[in-house]
Amino acid sequence: MTIKLVPELNVDDLERSLAFYVELAGFNIRYQRPEDRFAYIERDGVELMMEETFGPGRRWHPAPLEHPYGRGLNFQIEVANVTELYARLRDAGCSFILDLEEKWYRVGDSNEGQRQFVVADPDGYLLRFCEAIE
């Protein structure tokens, strides 16, 4: 399968972001370019790139960036066991924008449910982790 969209996130501190995504949220590092302060990560088919906002190498900033960088954007990320991930993040002291819940959404003429929660990463990007309710 070819991936057709891979968001690239600006982050203040690459190590801090990798600690959150890899150690807490269960992503794996596919590869890094330390000289560019860049990393490519994945989890369950979800892929993200991240680079330090003011690091070396090429940066495209059409306007000044202000923290939190993730304003107006949230990523829905489907995982195999959302309850386990929620507990791990809670135990690590993360605060949630939306606590774990079951929510049903109308999709055409039917309803589909998912178990979900929303947490902000260290740079303010909102991550809505979810799994389908069978």
Solvent accessible surface area in square Angstrom, and as a share of the most:
residue,aa,sasa,rsa
1,M,210,0.94
2,T,103,0.60
3,I,61,0.31
4,K,184,0.78
5,L,143,0.71
6,V,34,0.20
7,P,33,0.21
8,E,68,0.31
9,L,5,0.03
10,N,31,0.16
11,V,0,0.00
12,D,66,0.34
13,D,57,0.30
14,L,2,0.01
15,E,102,0.46
16,R,105,0.38
17,S,0,0.00
18,L,18,0.09
19,A,37,0.29
20,F,13,0.05
21,Y,0,0.00
22,V,48,0.27
23,E,126,0.57
24,L,44,0.22
25,A,0,0.00
26,G,28,0.27
27,F,2,0.01
28,N,85,0.44
29,I,71,0.36
30,R,125,0.46
31,Y,97,0.37
32,Q,77,0.34
33,R,98,0.36
34,P,85,0.53
35,E,119,0.53
36,D,41,0.21
37,R,58,0.21
38,F,6,0.03
39,A,0,0.00
40,Y,22,0.08
41,I,0,0.00
42,E,41,0.18
43,R,32,0.12
44,D,91,0.47
45,G,48,0.46
46,V,38,0.22
47,E,25,0.11
48,L,3,0.01
49,M,41,0.18
50,M,0,0.00
51,E,15,0.07
52,E,28,0.12
53,T,0,0.00
54,F,157,0.65
55,G,18,0.17
56,P,69,0.44
57,G,52,0.50
58,R,174,0.64
59,R,49,0.18
60,W,168,0.59
61,H,62,0.28
62,P,137,0.86
63,A,59,0.46
64,P,127,0.80
65,L,64,0.32
66,E,110,0.49
67,H,94,0.42
68,P,57,0.36
69,Y,35,0.13
70,G,2,0.02
71,R,148,0.54
72,G,93,0.89
73,L,79,0.40
74,N,75,0.39
75,F,31,0.13
76,Q,96,0.43
77,I,3,0.01
78,E,110,0.49
79,V,6,0.04
80,A,89,0.69
81,N,71,0.36
82,V,0,0.00
83,T,66,0.38
84,E,99,0.45
85,L,2,0.01
86,Y,27,0.10
87,A,30,0.23
88,R,87,0.32
89,L,0,0.00
90,R,124,0.45
91,D,109,0.56
92,A,54,0.42
93,G,64,0.62
94,C,29,0.18
95,S,93,0.60
96,F,40,0.16
97,I,109,0.55
98,L,62,0.31
99,D,88,0.45
100,L,54,0.27
101,E,55,0.25
102,E,100,0.45
103,K,85,0.36
104,W,134,0.47
105,Y,80,0.30
106,R,190,0.69
107,V,75,0.43
108,G,54,0.52
109,D,157,0.81
110,S,63,0.41
111,N,99,0.51
112,E,100,0.45
113,G,8,0.07
114,Q,24,0.11
115,R,62,0.23
116,Q,3,0.02
117,F,0,0.00
118,V,15,0.09
119,V,1,0.01
120,A,36,0.28
121,D,7,0.03
122,P,38,0.24
123,D,0,0.00
124,G,16,0.15
125,Y,13,0.05
126,L,50,0.25
127,L,0,0.00
128,R,53,0.19
129,F,0,0.00
130,C,3,0.02
131,E,28,0.12
132,A,57,0.44
133,I,34,0.17
134,E,195,0.88
